[in-house]
């Protein structure tokens, strides 16, 4: 638990997010600025308007999607 805005995403190969849709734009900007080559952002349920996901996973027809972006 904590404030993700205080973390340096450069130290992570994978970031998993389950945030409100309102926070996704700021999260994306942080990821773009800090995440390194070959890292991955995964979001449960909420996509990012600024860029389509590289992969969308649907476990079943009636569950929320999992979105993946590769850097």
CHARMM-style PDB file with segment names, atoms N, HN, CA, C and O in Angstrom:
ATOM      1  N   UNK     1       0.839  -1.182   0.000  1.00  0.00      PROA
ATOM      2  CA  UNK     1       0.000   0.000   0.000  1.00  0.00      PROA
ATOM      3  C   UNK     1       0.875   1.233   0.000  1.00  0.00      PROA
ATOM      4  O   UNK     1       1.979   1.230   0.544  1.00  0.00      PROA
ATOM      5  N   UNK     2       0.383   2.261  -0.600  1.00  0.00      PROA
ATOM      6  HN  UNK     2      -0.514   2.263  -1.042  1.00  0.00      PROA
ATOM      7  CA  UNK     2       1.132   3.499  -0.621  1.00  0.00      PROA
ATOM      8  C   UNK     2       0.709   4.365  -1.793  1.00  0.00      PROA
ATOM      9  O   UNK     2      -0.256   4.066  -2.496  1.00  0.00      PROA
ATOM     10  N   UNK     3       1.440   5.425  -1.982  1.00  0.00      PROA
ATOM     11  HN  UNK     3       2.224   5.668  -1.410  1.00  0.00      PROA
ATOM     12  CA  UNK     3       1.160   6.382  -3.028  1.00  0.00      PROA
ATOM     13  C   UNK     3       2.028   6.059  -4.237  1.00  0.00      PROA
ATOM     14  O   UNK     3       3.242   6.258  -4.197  1.00  0.00      PROA
ATOM     15  N   UNK     4       1.426   5.567  -5.299  1.00  0.00      PROA
ATOM     16  HN  UNK     4       0.440   5.405  -5.331  1.00  0.00      PROA
ATOM     17  CA  UNK     4       2.213   5.175  -6.471  1.00  0.00      PROA
ATOM     18  C   UNK     4       2.941   6.365  -7.083  1.00  0.00      PROA
ATOM     19  O   UNK     4       3.965   6.189  -7.743  1.00  0.00      PROA
ATOM     20  N   UNK     5       2.433   7.559  -6.875  1.00  0.00      PROA
ATOM     21  HN  UNK     5       1.602   7.702  -6.339  1.00  0.00      PROA
ATOM     22  CA  UNK     5       3.087   8.740  -7.433  1.00  0.00      PROA
ATOM     23  C   UNK     5       4.467   8.986  -6.814  1.00  0.00      PROA
ATOM     24  O   UNK     5       5.294   9.683  -7.402  1.00  0.00      PROA
ATOM     25  N   UNK     6       4.710   8.429  -5.658  1.00  0.00      PROA
ATOM     26  HN  UNK     6       4.038   7.863  -5.180  1.00  0.00      PROA
ATOM     27  CA  UNK     6       6.007   8.583  -4.991  1.00  0.00      PROA
ATOM     28  C   UNK     6       7.014   7.520  -5.415  1.00  0.00      PROA
ATOM     29  O   UNK     6       8.200   7.636  -5.106  1.00  0.00      PROA
ATOM     30  N   UNK     7       6.562   6.499  -6.112  1.00  0.00      PROA
ATOM     31  HN  UNK     7       5.599   6.405  -6.363  1.00  0.00      PROA
ATOM     32  CA  UNK     7       7.449   5.428  -6.562  1.00  0.00      PROA
ATOM     33  C   UNK     7       8.162   5.815  -7.847  1.00  0.00      PROA
ATOM     34  O   UNK     7       7.630   6.572  -8.659  1.00  0.00      PROA
ATOM     35  N   UNK     8       9.353   5.299  -8.024  1.00  0.00      PROA
ATOM     36  HN  UNK     8       9.785   4.684  -7.364  1.00  0.00      PROA
ATOM     37  CA  UNK     8      10.081   5.452  -9.280  1.00  0.00      PROA
ATOM     38  C   UNK     8       9.821   4.202 -10.099  1.00  0.00      PROA
ATOM     39  O   UNK     8      10.363   3.140  -9.796  1.00  0.00      PROA
ATOM     40  N   UNK     9       9.003   4.314 -11.126  1.00  0.00      PROA
ATOM     41  HN  UNK     9       8.563   5.177 -11.372  1.00  0.00      PROA
ATOM     42  CA  UNK     9       8.635   3.154 -11.924  1.00  0.00      PROA
ATOM     43  C   UNK     9       9.808   2.575 -12.706  1.00  0.00      PROA
ATOM     44  O   UNK     9       9.710   1.462 -13.222  1.00  0.00      PROA
ATOM     45  N   UNK    10      10.895   3.294 -12.801  1.00  0.00      PROA
ATOM     46  HN  UNK    10      10.975   4.198 -12.381  1.00  0.00      PROA
ATOM     47  CA  UNK    10      12.073   2.787 -13.506  1.00  0.00      PROA
ATOM     48  C   UNK    10      12.633   1.539 -12.824  1.00  0.00      PROA
ATOM     49  O   UNK    10      13.334   0.753 -13.462  1.00  0.00      PROA
ATOM     50  N   UNK    11      12.338   1.350 -11.558  1.00  0.00      PROA
ATOM     51  HN  UNK    11      11.769   1.989 -11.040  1.00  0.00      PROA
ATOM     52  CA  UNK    11      12.865   0.198 -10.836  1.00  0.00      PROA
ATOM     53  C   UNK    11      12.023  -1.073 -11.007  1.00  0.00      PROA
ATOM     54  O   UNK    11      12.361  -2.125 -10.465  1.00  0.00      PROA
ATOM     55  N   UNK    12      10.933  -0.966 -11.758  1.00  0.00      PROA
ATOM     56  HN  UNK    12      10.658  -0.111 -12.198  1.00  0.00      PROA
ATOM     57  CA  UNK    12      10.032  -2.106 -11.921  1.00  0.00      PROA
ATOM     58  C   UNK    12       9.963  -2.567 -13.375  1.00  0.00      PROA
ATOM     59  O   UNK    12       9.976  -1.750 -14.296  1.00  0.00      PROA
ATOM     60  N   UNK    13       9.891  -3.871 -13.570  1.00  0.00      PROA
ATOM     61  HN  UNK    13       9.880  -4.535 -12.823  1.00  0.00      PROA
ATOM     62  CA  UNK    13       9.674  -4.448 -14.894  1.00  0.00      PROA
ATOM     63  C   UNK    13       8.194  -4.592 -15.202  1.00  0.00      PROA
ATOM     64  O   UNK    13       7.792  -4.684 -16.362  1.00  0.00      PROA
ATOM     65  N   UNK    14       7.384  -4.611 -14.140  1.00  0.00      PROA
ATOM     66  HN  UNK    14       7.711  -4.537 -13.198  1.00  0.00      PROA
ATOM     67  CA  UNK    14       5.950  -4.804 -14.291  1.00  0.00      PROA
ATOM     68  C   UNK    14       5.233  -3.927 -13.280  1.00  0.00      PROA
ATOM     69  O   UNK    14       5.584  -3.902 -12.101  1.00  0.00      PROA
ATOM     70  N   UNK    15       4.228  -3.211 -13.753  1.00  0.00      PROA
ATOM     71  HN  UNK    15       3.943  -3.231 -14.711  1.00  0.00      PROA
ATOM     72  CA  UNK    15       3.359  -2.424 -12.872  1.00  0.00      PROA
ATOM     73  C   UNK    15       1.937  -2.912 -13.107  1.00  0.00      PROA
ATOM     74  O   UNK    15       1.475  -2.976 -14.246  1.00  0.00      PROA
ATOM     75  N   UNK    16       1.239  -3.258 -12.014  1.00  0.00      PROA
ATOM     76  HN  UNK    16       1.615  -3.205 -11.088  1.00  0.00      PROA
ATOM     77  CA  UNK    16      -0.153  -3.688 -12.080  1.00  0.00      PROA
ATOM     78  C   UNK    16      -1.009  -2.604 -11.434  1.00  0.00      PROA
ATOM     79  O   UNK    16      -0.718  -2.155 -10.326  1.00  0.00      PROA
ATOM     80  N   UNK    17      -2.053  -2.191 -12.125  1.00  0.00      PROA
ATOM     81  HN  UNK    17      -2.289  -2.557 -13.025  1.00  0.00      PROA
ATOM     82  CA  UNK    17      -2.905  -1.122 -11.617  1.00  0.00      PROA
ATOM     83  C   UNK    17      -4.363  -1.545 -11.578  1.00  0.00      PROA
ATOM     84  O   UNK    17      -4.871  -2.181 -12.501  1.00  0.00      PROA
ATOM     85  N   UNK    18      -5.012  -1.181 -10.503  1.00  0.00      PROA
ATOM     86  HN  UNK    18      -4.599  -0.664  -9.754  1.00  0.00      PROA
ATOM     87  CA  UNK    18      -6.471  -1.283 -10.392  1.00  0.00      PROA
ATOM     88  C   UNK    18      -6.925   0.028  -9.766  1.00  0.00      PROA
ATOM     89  O   UNK    18      -7.197   0.110  -8.568  1.00  0.00      PROA
ATOM     90  N   UNK    19      -6.998   1.045 -10.610  1.00  0.00      PROA
ATOM     91  HN  UNK    19      -6.778   0.978 -11.583  1.00  0.00      PROA
ATOM     92  CA  UNK    19      -7.313   2.401 -10.176  1.00  0.00      PROA
ATOM     93  C   UNK    19      -8.618   2.851 -10.809  1.00  0.00      PROA
ATOM     94  O   UNK    19      -9.161   2.173 -11.681  1.00  0.00      PROA
ATOM     95  N   UNK    20      -9.111   3.982 -10.373  1.00  0.00      PROA
ATOM     96  HN  UNK    20      -8.669   4.533  -9.665  1.00  0.00      PROA
ATOM     97  CA  UNK    20     -10.322   4.518 -10.987  1.00  0.00      PROA
ATOM     98  C   UNK    20      -9.992   5.029 -12.383  1.00  0.00      PROA
ATOM     99  O   UNK    20      -8.845   5.384 -12.655  1.00  0.00      PROA
ATOM    100  N   UNK    21     -10.969   5.069 -13.262  1.00  0.00      PROA
ATOM    101  HN  UNK    21     -11.901   4.780 -13.041  1.00  0.00      PROA
ATOM    102  CA  UNK    21     -10.727   5.584 -14.610  1.00  0.00      PROA
ATOM    103  C   UNK    21     -10.160   7.003 -14.601  1.00  0.00      PROA
ATOM    104  O   UNK    21      -9.398   7.371 -15.495  1.00  0.00      PROA
ATOM    105  N   UNK    22     -10.524   7.793 -13.606  1.00  0.00      PROA
ATOM    106  HN  UNK    22     -11.144   7.494 -12.880  1.00  0.00      PROA
ATOM    107  CA  UNK    22     -10.043   9.175 -13.522  1.00  0.00      PROA
ATOM    108  C   UNK    22      -8.528   9.253 -13.332  1.00  0.00      PROA
ATOM    109  O   UNK    22      -7.920  10.255 -13.707  1.00  0.00      PROA
ATOM    110  N   UNK    23      -7.913   8.233 -12.767  1.00  0.00      PROA
ATOM    111  HN  UNK    23      -8.407   7.418 -12.462  1.00  0.00      PROA
ATOM    112  CA  UNK    23      -6.472   8.237 -12.493  1.00  0.00      PROA
ATOM    113  C   UNK    23      -5.642   7.672 -13.634  1.00  0.00      PROA
ATOM    114  O   UNK    23      -4.417   7.793 -13.620  1.00  0.00      PROA
ATOM    115  N   UNK    24      -6.278   7.061 -14.616  1.00  0.00      PROA
ATOM    116  HN  UNK    24      -7.273   6.962 -14.628  1.00  0.00      PROA
ATOM    117  CA  UNK    24      -5.527   6.337 -15.637  1.00  0.00      PROA
ATOM    118  C   UNK    24      -4.678   7.249 -16.532  1.00  0.00      PROA
ATOM    119  O   UNK    24      -3.597   6.842 -16.957  1.00  0.00      PROA
ATOM    120  N   UNK    25      -5.129   8.441 -16.820  1.00  0.00      PROA
ATOM    121  HN  UNK    25      -6.007   8.772 -16.475  1.00  0.00      PROA
ATOM    122  CA  UNK    25      -4.337   9.360 -17.640  1.00  0.00      PROA
ATOM    123  C   UNK    25      -3.031   9.737 -16.963  1.00  0.00      PROA
ATOM    124  O   UNK    25      -1.974   9.720 -17.594  1.00  0.00      PROA
ATOM    125  N   UNK    26      -3.095  10.076 -15.690  1.00  0.00      PROA
ATOM    126  HN  UNK    26      -3.953  10.090 -15.177  1.00  0.00      PROA
ATOM    127  CA  UNK    26      -1.888  10.429 -14.936  1.00  0.00      PROA
ATOM    128  C   UNK    26      -0.972   9.217 -14.797  1.00  0.00      PROA
ATOM    129  O   UNK    26       0.249   9.345 -14.886  1.00  0.00      PROA
ATOM    130  N   UNK    27      -1.555   8.053 -14.580  1.00  0.00      PROA
ATOM    131  HN  UNK    27      -2.547   7.949 -14.508  1.00  0.00      PROA
ATOM    132  CA  UNK    27      -0.744   6.835 -14.489  1.00  0.00      PROA
ATOM    133  C   UNK    27      -0.003   6.599 -15.799  1.00  0.00      PROA
ATOM    134  O   UNK    27       1.183   6.271 -15.787  1.00  0.00      PROA
ATOM    135  N   UNK    28      -0.682   6.762 -16.921  1.00  0.00      PROA
ATOM    136  HN  UNK    28      -1.646   7.029 -16.932  1.00  0.00      PROA
ATOM    137  CA  UNK    28      -0.059   6.550 -18.217  1.00  0.00      PROA
ATOM    138  C   UNK    28       1.111   7.501 -18.437  1.00  0.00      PROA
ATOM    139  O   UNK    28       2.172   7.086 -18.902  1.00  0.00      PROA
ATOM    140  N   UNK    29       0.921   8.773 -18.106  1.00  0.00      PROA
ATOM    141  HN  UNK    29       0.058   9.110 -17.729  1.00  0.00      PROA
ATOM    142  CA  UNK    29       2.000   9.747 -18.270  1.00  0.00      PROA
ATOM    143  C   UNK    29       3.203   9.377 -17.413  1.00  0.00      PROA
ATOM    144  O   UNK    29       4.344   9.521 -17.854  1.00  0.00      PROA
ATOM    145  N   UNK    30       2.967   8.907 -16.205  1.00  0.00      PROA
ATOM    146  HN  UNK    30       2.040   8.790 -15.846  1.00  0.00      PROA
ATOM    147  CA  UNK    30       4.057   8.476 -15.319  1.00  0.00      PROA
ATOM    148  C   UNK    30       4.768   7.253 -15.903  1.00  0.00      PROA
ATOM    149  O   UNK    30       5.997   7.192 -15.905  1.00  0.00      PROA
ATOM    150  N   UNK    31       4.015   6.305 -16.386  1.00  0.00      PROA
ATOM    151  HN  UNK    31       3.017   6.355 -16.385  1.00  0.00      PROA
ATOM    152  CA  UNK    31       4.601   5.104 -16.985  1.00  0.00      PROA
ATOM    153  C   UNK    31       5.450   5.459 -18.200  1.00  0.00      PROA
ATOM    154  O   UNK    31       6.569   4.969 -18.348  1.00  0.00      PROA
ATOM    155  N   UNK    32       4.915   6.307 -19.062  1.00  0.00      PROA
ATOM    156  HN  UNK    32       4.005   6.705 -18.941  1.00  0.00      PROA
ATOM    157  CA  UNK    32       5.669   6.712 -20.257  1.00  0.00      PROA
ATOM    158  C   UNK    32       6.989   7.385 -19.880  1.00  0.00      PROA
ATOM    159  O   UNK    32       8.009   7.176 -20.537  1.00  0.00      PROA
ATOM    160  N   UNK    33       6.964   8.173 -18.842  1.00  0.00      PROA
ATOM    161  HN  UNK    33       6.136   8.342 -18.308  1.00  0.00      PROA
ATOM    162  CA  UNK    33       8.148   8.933 -18.444  1.00  0.00      PROA
ATOM    163  C   UNK    33       9.181   8.073 -17.713  1.00  0.00      PROA
ATOM    164  O   UNK    33      10.379   8.343 -17.804  1.00  0.00      PROA
ATOM    165  N   UNK    34       8.737   7.047 -16.995  1.00  0.00      PROA
ATOM    166  HN  UNK    34       7.764   6.827 -16.921  1.00  0.00      PROA
ATOM    167  CA  UNK    34       9.638   6.350 -16.085  1.00  0.00      PROA
ATOM    168  C   UNK    34       9.915   4.887 -16.408  1.00  0.00      PROA
ATOM    169  O   UNK    34      10.988   4.388 -16.068  1.00  0.00      PROA
ATOM    170  N   UNK    35       9.011   4.200 -17.035  1.00  0.00      PROA
ATOM    171  HN  UNK    35       8.139   4.606 -17.311  1.00  0.00      PROA
ATOM    172  CA  UNK    35       9.210   2.763 -17.239  1.00  0.00      PROA
ATOM    173  C   UNK    35      10.235   2.513 -18.335  1.00  0.00      PROA
ATOM    174  O   UNK    35      10.281   3.216 -19.344  1.00  0.00      PROA
ATOM    175  N   UNK    36      11.046   1.501 -18.111  1.00  0.00      PROA
ATOM    176  HN  UNK    36      11.008   0.929 -17.291  1.00  0.00      PROA
ATOM    177  CA  UNK    36      12.118   1.195 -19.037  1.00  0.00      PROA
ATOM    178  C   UNK    36      11.706   0.261 -20.160  1.00  0.00      PROA
ATOM    179  O   UNK    36      10.593  -0.264 -20.196  1.00  0.00      PROA
ATOM    180  N   UNK    37      12.633   0.078 -21.058  1.00  0.00      PROA
ATOM    181  HN  UNK    37      13.537   0.504 -21.028  1.00  0.00      PROA
ATOM    182  CA  UNK    37      12.432  -0.818 -22.194  1.00  0.00      PROA
ATOM    183  C   UNK    37      12.124  -2.228 -21.693  1.00  0.00      PROA
ATOM    184  O   UNK    37      12.709  -2.690 -20.713  1.00  0.00      PROA
ATOM    185  N   UNK    38      11.219  -2.891 -22.364  1.00  0.00      PROA
ATOM    186  HN  UNK    38      10.745  -2.515 -23.160  1.00  0.00      PROA
ATOM    187  CA  UNK    38      10.793  -4.257 -22.049  1.00  0.00      PROA
ATOM    188  C   UNK    38       9.995  -4.366 -20.754  1.00  0.00      PROA
ATOM    189  O   UNK    38       9.851  -5.464 -20.215  1.00  0.00      PROA
ATOM    190  N   UNK    39       9.479  -3.261 -20.248  1.00  0.00      PROA
ATOM    191  HN  UNK    39       9.596  -2.370 -20.686  1.00  0.00      PROA
ATOM    192  CA  UNK    39       8.621  -3.323 -19.071  1.00  0.00      PROA
ATOM    193  C   UNK    39       7.158  -3.409 -19.522  1.00  0.00      PROA
ATOM    194  O   UNK    39       6.842  -3.191 -20.692  1.00  0.00      PROA
ATOM    195  N   UNK    40       6.279  -3.727 -18.576  1.00  0.00      PROA
ATOM    196  HN  UNK    40       6.536  -3.904 -17.626  1.00  0.00      PROA
ATOM    197  CA  UNK    40       4.878  -3.984 -18.884  1.00  0.00      PROA
ATOM    198  C   UNK    40       3.993  -3.267 -17.871  1.00  0.00      PROA
ATOM    199  O   UNK    40       4.267  -3.283 -16.671  1.00  0.00      PROA
ATOM    200  N   UNK    41       2.939  -2.646 -18.360  1.00  0.00      PROA
ATOM    201  HN  UNK    41       2.716  -2.634 -19.335  1.00  0.00      PROA
ATOM    202  CA  UNK    41       1.882  -2.109 -17.512  1.00  0.00      PROA
ATOM    203  C   UNK    41       0.660  -2.981 -17.717  1.00  0.00      PROA
ATOM    204  O   UNK    41       0.259  -3.241 -18.852  1.00  0.00      PROA
ATOM    205  N   UNK    42       0.064  -3.434 -16.621  1.00  0.00      PROA
ATOM    206  HN  UNK    42       0.389  -3.223 -15.700  1.00  0.00      PROA
ATOM    207  CA  UNK    42      -1.170  -4.212 -16.664  1.00  0.00      PROA
ATOM    208  C   UNK    42      -2.224  -3.466 -15.864  1.00  0.00      PROA
ATOM    209  O   UNK    42      -1.965  -3.026 -14.744  1.00  0.00      PROA
ATOM    210  N   UNK    43      -3.401  -3.326 -16.433  1.00  0.00      PROA
ATOM    211  HN  UNK    43      -3.611  -3.684 -17.343  1.00  0.00      PROA
ATOM    212  CA  UNK    43      -4.511  -2.685 -15.747  1.00  0.00      PROA
ATOM    213  C   UNK    43      -5.699  -3.626 -15.726  1.00  0.00      PROA
ATOM    214  O   UNK    43      -6.085  -4.189 -16.750  1.00  0.00      PROA
ATOM    215  N   UNK    44      -6.268  -3.785 -14.552  1.00  0.00      PROA
ATOM    216  HN  UNK    44      -5.954  -3.327 -13.720  1.00  0.00      PROA
ATOM    217  CA  UNK    44      -7.474  -4.582 -14.419  1.00  0.00      PROA
ATOM    218  C   UNK    44      -8.671  -3.662 -14.576  1.00  0.00      PROA
ATOM    219  O   UNK    44      -8.843  -2.716 -13.808  1.00  0.00      PROA
ATOM    220  N   UNK    45      -9.469  -3.935 -15.541  1.00  0.00      PROA
ATOM    221  HN  UNK    45      -9.329  -4.704 -16.165  1.00  0.00      PROA
ATOM    222  CA  UNK    45     -10.776  -3.326 -15.766  1.00  0.00      PROA
ATOM    223  C   UNK    45     -10.757  -1.980 -16.494  1.00  0.00      PROA
ATOM    224  O   UNK    45     -11.715  -1.678 -17.206  1.00  0.00      PROA
ATOM    225  N   UNK    46      -9.724  -1.169 -16.352  1.00  0.00      PROA
ATOM    226  HN  UNK    46      -8.945  -1.415 -15.774  1.00  0.00      PROA
ATOM    227  CA  UNK    46      -9.769   0.170 -16.939  1.00  0.00      PROA
ATOM    228  C   UNK    46      -8.680   0.359 -17.980  1.00  0.00      PROA
ATOM    229  O   UNK    46      -7.502   0.120 -17.715  1.00  0.00      PROA
ATOM    230  N   UNK    47      -9.089   0.792 -19.175  1.00  0.00      PROA
ATOM    231  HN  UNK    47     -10.046   0.986 -19.390  1.00  0.00      PROA
ATOM    232  CA  UNK    47      -8.154   1.066 -20.259  1.00  0.00      PROA
ATOM    233  C   UNK    47      -7.628   2.495 -20.131  1.00  0.00      PROA
ATOM    234  O   UNK    47      -8.016   3.243 -19.234  1.00  0.00      PROA
ATOM    235  N   UNK    48      -6.745   2.847 -21.043  1.00  0.00      PROA
ATOM    236  HN  UNK    48      -6.430   2.239 -21.772  1.00  0.00      PROA
ATOM    237  CA  UNK    48      -6.149   4.172 -21.073  1.00  0.00      PROA
ATOM    238  C   UNK    48      -6.546   4.818 -22.393  1.00  0.00      PROA
ATOM    239  O   UNK    48      -6.341   4.235 -23.458  1.00  0.00      PROA
ATOM    240  N   UNK    49      -7.108   6.011 -22.328  1.00  0.00      PROA
ATOM    241  HN  UNK    49      -7.274   6.484 -21.463  1.00  0.00      PROA
ATOM    242  CA  UNK    49      -7.574   6.693 -23.536  1.00  0.00      PROA
ATOM    243  C   UNK    49      -6.437   7.069 -24.477  1.00  0.00      PROA
ATOM    244  O   UNK    49      -6.623   7.075 -25.694  1.00  0.00      PROA
ATOM    245  N   UNK    50      -5.263   7.381 -23.937  1.00  0.00      PROA
ATOM    246  HN  UNK    50      -5.112   7.376 -22.949  1.00  0.00      PROA
ATOM    247  CA  UNK    50      -4.149   7.891 -24.746  1.00  0.00      PROA
ATOM    248  C   UNK    50      -3.539   6.846 -25.679  1.00  0.00      PROA
ATOM    249  O   UNK    50      -2.939   7.198 -26.694  1.00  0.00      PROA
ATOM    250  N   UNK    51      -3.686   5.582 -25.347  1.00  0.00      PROA
ATOM    251  HN  UNK    51      -4.174   5.296 -24.523  1.00  0.00      PROA
ATOM    252  CA  UNK    51      -3.103   4.539 -26.196  1.00  0.00      PROA
ATOM    253  C   UNK    51      -3.882   3.237 -26.054  1.00  0.00      PROA
ATOM    254  O   UNK    51      -4.191   2.805 -24.943  1.00  0.00      PROA
ATOM    255  N   UNK    52      -4.188   2.633 -27.155  1.00  0.00      PROA
ATOM    256  HN  UNK    52      -3.937   2.984 -28.057  1.00  0.00      PROA
ATOM    257  CA  UNK    52      -4.870   1.337 -27.127  1.00  0.00      PROA
ATOM    258  C   UNK    52      -3.940   0.303 -26.509  1.00  0.00      PROA
ATOM    259  O   UNK    52      -2.727   0.387 -26.696  1.00  0.00      PROA
ATOM    260  N   UNK    53      -4.470  -0.659 -25.785  1.00  0.00      PROA
ATOM    261  HN  UNK    53      -5.456  -0.727 -25.633  1.00  0.00      PROA
ATOM    262  CA  UNK    53      -3.615  -1.692 -25.197  1.00  0.00      PROA
ATOM    263  C   UNK    53      -2.997  -2.572 -26.278  1.00  0.00      PROA
ATOM    264  O   UNK    53      -3.562  -2.748 -27.358  1.00  0.00      PROA
ATOM    265  N   UNK    54      -1.835  -3.116 -25.967  1.00  0.00      PROA
ATOM    266  HN  UNK    54      -1.376  -2.973 -25.090  1.00  0.00      PROA
ATOM    267  CA  UNK    54      -1.192  -4.061 -26.870  1.00  0.00      PROA
ATOM    268  C   UNK    54      -1.864  -5.426 -26.808  1.00  0.00      PROA
ATOM    269  O   UNK    54      -1.810  -6.207 -27.757  1.00  0.00      PROA
ATOM    270  N   UNK    55      -2.490  -5.692 -25.685  1.00  0.00      PROA
ATOM    271  HN  UNK    55      -2.534  -5.057 -24.914  1.00  0.00      PROA
ATOM    272  CA  UNK    55      -3.184  -6.971 -25.525  1.00  0.00      PROA
ATOM    273  C   UNK    55      -4.354  -6.769 -24.562  1.00  0.00      PROA
ATOM    274  O   UNK    55      -4.235  -6.054 -23.567  1.00  0.00      PROA
ATOM    275  N   UNK    56      -5.475  -7.402 -24.868  1.00  0.00      PROA
ATOM    276  HN  UNK    56      -5.572  -7.982 -25.676  1.00  0.00      PROA
ATOM    277  CA  UNK    56      -6.637  -7.400 -23.988  1.00  0.00      PROA
ATOM    278  C   UNK    56      -6.995  -8.844 -23.699  1.00  0.00      PROA
ATOM    279  O   UNK    56      -7.101  -9.661 -24.614  1.00  0.00      PROA
ATOM    280  N   UNK    57      -7.178  -9.154 -22.439  1.00  0.00      PROA
ATOM    281  HN  UNK    57      -7.091  -8.491 -21.695  1.00  0.00      PROA
ATOM    282  CA  UNK    57      -7.481 -10.520 -22.011  1.00  0.00      PROA
ATOM    283  C   UNK    57      -8.867 -10.539 -21.388  1.00  0.00      PROA
ATOM    284  O   UNK    57      -9.185  -9.730 -20.516  1.00  0.00      PROA
ATOM    285  N   UNK    58      -9.685 -11.476 -21.849  1.00  0.00      PROA
ATOM    286  HN  UNK    58      -9.427 -12.134 -22.557  1.00  0.00      PROA
ATOM    287  CA  UNK    58     -11.022 -11.688 -21.297  1.00  0.00      PROA
ATOM    288  C   UNK    58     -11.041 -13.111 -20.750  1.00  0.00      PROA
ATOM    289  O   UNK    58     -10.998 -14.071 -21.520  1.00  0.00      PROA
ATOM    290  N   UNK    59     -11.104 -13.254 -19.434  1.00  0.00      PROA
ATOM    291  HN  UNK    59     -11.139 -12.475 -18.809  1.00  0.00      PROA
ATOM    292  CA  UNK    59     -11.116 -14.598 -18.847  1.00  0.00      PROA
ATOM    293  C   UNK    59     -12.395 -15.339 -19.228  1.00  0.00      PROA
ATOM    294  O   UNK    59     -12.360 -16.516 -19.587  1.00  0.00      PROA
ATOM    295  N   UNK    60     -13.502 -14.649 -19.146  1.00  0.00      PROA
ATOM    296  HN  UNK    60     -13.531 -13.693 -18.855  1.00  0.00      PROA
ATOM    297  CA  UNK    60     -14.792 -15.191 -19.588  1.00  0.00      PROA
ATOM    298  C   UNK    60     -15.584 -14.049 -20.202  1.00  0.00      PROA
ATOM    299  O   UNK    60     -15.152 -12.897 -20.156  1.00  0.00      PROA
ATOM    300  N   UNK    61     -16.706 -14.351 -20.758  1.00  0.00      PROA
ATOM    301  HN  UNK    61     -17.057 -15.286 -20.795  1.00  0.00      PROA
ATOM    302  CA  UNK    61     -17.517 -13.325 -21.410  1.00  0.00      PROA
ATOM    303  C   UNK    61     -18.082 -12.290 -20.433  1.00  0.00      PROA
ATOM    304  O   UNK    61     -18.369 -11.162 -20.833  1.00  0.00      PROA
ATOM    305  N   UNK    62     -18.243 -12.654 -19.180  1.00  0.00      PROA
ATOM    306  HN  UNK    62     -18.010 -13.571 -18.856  1.00  0.00      PROA
ATOM    307  CA  UNK    62     -18.894 -11.743 -18.235  1.00  0.00      PROA
ATOM    308  C   UNK    62     -17.945 -11.154 -17.182  1.00  0.00      PROA
ATOM    309  O   UNK    62     -18.402 -10.657 -16.153  1.00  0.00      PROA
ATOM    310  N   UNK    63     -16.641 -11.204 -17.426  1.00  0.00      PROA
ATOM    311  HN  UNK    63     -16.269 -11.608 -18.262  1.00  0.00      PROA
ATOM    312  CA  UNK    63     -15.705 -10.615 -16.475  1.00  0.00      PROA
ATOM    313  C   UNK    63     -15.070  -9.356 -17.055  1.00  0.00      PROA
ATOM    314  O   UNK    63     -15.102  -9.120 -18.263  1.00  0.00      PROA
ATOM    315  N   UNK    64     -14.508  -8.576 -16.183  1.00  0.00      PROA
ATOM    316  HN  UNK    64     -14.482  -8.768 -15.202  1.00  0.00      PROA
ATOM    317  CA  UNK    64     -13.804  -7.367 -16.620  1.00  0.00      PROA
ATOM    318  C   UNK    64     -12.551  -7.760 -17.398  1.00  0.00      PROA
ATOM    319  O   UNK    64     -12.011  -8.853 -17.226  1.00  0.00      PROA
ATOM    320  N   UNK    65     -12.113  -6.868 -18.236  1.00  0.00      PROA
ATOM    321  HN  UNK    65     -12.552  -5.981 -18.376  1.00  0.00      PROA
ATOM    322  CA  UNK    65     -10.936  -7.127 -19.060  1.00  0.00      PROA
ATOM    323  C   UNK    65      -9.653  -6.817 -18.299  1.00  0.00      PROA
ATOM    324  O   UNK    65      -9.647  -6.054 -17.333  1.00  0.00      PROA
ATOM    325  N   UNK    66      -8.580  -7.424 -18.758  1.00  0.00      PROA
ATOM    326  HN  UNK    66      -8.585  -8.044 -19.543  1.00  0.00      PROA
ATOM    327  CA  UNK    66      -7.235  -7.115 -18.300  1.00  0.00      PROA
ATOM    328  C   UNK    66      -6.499  -6.543 -19.508  1.00  0.00      PROA
ATOM    329  O   UNK    66      -6.478  -7.155 -20.576  1.00  0.00      PROA
ATOM    330  N   UNK    67      -5.903  -5.380 -19.335  1.00  0.00      PROA
ATOM    331  HN  UNK    67      -5.920  -4.883 -18.467  1.00  0.00      PROA
ATOM    332  CA  UNK    67      -5.221  -4.683 -20.426  1.00  0.00      PROA
ATOM    333  C   UNK    67      -3.726  -4.685 -20.189  1.00  0.00      PROA
ATOM    334  O   UNK    67      -3.263  -4.518 -19.061  1.00  0.00      PROA
ATOM    335  N   UNK    68      -2.965  -4.879 -21.278  1.00  0.00      PROA
ATOM    336  HN  UNK    68      -3.342  -5.015 -22.194  1.00  0.00      PROA
ATOM    337  CA  UNK    68      -1.496  -4.884 -21.174  1.00  0.00      PROA
ATOM    338  C   UNK    68      -0.890  -3.939 -22.200  1.00  0.00      PROA
ATOM    339  O   UNK    68      -1.313  -3.887 -23.354  1.00  0.00      PROA
ATOM    340  N   UNK    69       0.111  -3.196 -21.747  1.00  0.00      PROA
ATOM    341  HN  UNK    69       0.455  -3.238 -20.809  1.00  0.00      PROA
ATOM    342  CA  UNK    69       0.888  -2.308 -22.604  1.00  0.00      PROA
ATOM    343  C   UNK    69       2.357  -2.678 -22.445  1.00  0.00      PROA
ATOM    344  O   UNK    69       2.845  -2.879 -21.333  1.00  0.00      PROA
ATOM    345  N   UNK    70       3.043  -2.764 -23.560  1.00  0.00      PROA
ATOM    346  HN  UNK    70       2.646  -2.601 -24.463  1.00  0.00      PROA
ATOM    347  CA  UNK    70       4.473  -3.094 -23.551  1.00  0.00      PROA
ATOM    348  C   UNK    70       5.269  -1.846 -23.898  1.00  0.00      PROA
ATOM    349  O   UNK    70       4.883  -1.069 -24.771  1.00  0.00      PROA
ATOM    350  N   UNK    71       6.374  -1.668 -23.207  1.00  0.00      PROA
ATOM    351  HN  UNK    71       6.687  -2.300 -22.498  1.00  0.00      PROA
ATOM    352  CA  UNK    71       7.234  -0.511 -23.459  1.00  0.00      PROA
ATOM    353  C   UNK    71       8.508  -0.936 -24.151  1.00  0.00      PROA
ATOM    354  OT1 UNK    71       9.359  -0.097 -24.446  1.00  0.00      PROA
TER     355      UNK     71
END
